[in-house]
Amino acid sequence: MPHVVAPFGRRRLLLGLALGALAGCGTAPQRTQFDSHLSFDRTFNTVMGAMADQKMTFSVQDRRHGLLVAELNGDTVQATMQMNSTDSTVRVQFSAVGGKHADDKLLTRVVEAYRLRMTGQARILPPGTL
């Protein structure tokens, strides 16, 4: 005699599979690549400002080749910028350089500072300075 799954059991099975699939999905990887519609110089300055917001020390500032490298307490973050000739945007790519990172959140903070500066929400001066 064949085994028949009752409708209630089938719903439980489907619900379990759906929840299992959702549990397998972690958070999406952090976005580290952006397209800027600002000029190359303004984009470069914005990226530099985002790194400076984190009190990072610059070891490379190569505007001509679109490369910024900065470090904080031994952790290094690199940003590359490249013009896209087809739509006049600037492709910005952030990456953590090196092996072990004492500050896992440094790249996240730099990317967030860049995003805030691009949307005009950055607090560049502390409140009450002016």
Protein Blocks (a to p, Z undefined) as FASTA:
>chain_A
ZZdddfklmmmmmmmmmmmmmmmpccddddfbdcdfbdfklmmmmmmmmmmmnopacfbd
cfknopacddeehiacdddddddfklopacdddddedjbdfblmlmmmmmmmmmmmmnop
acfbaghkZZ
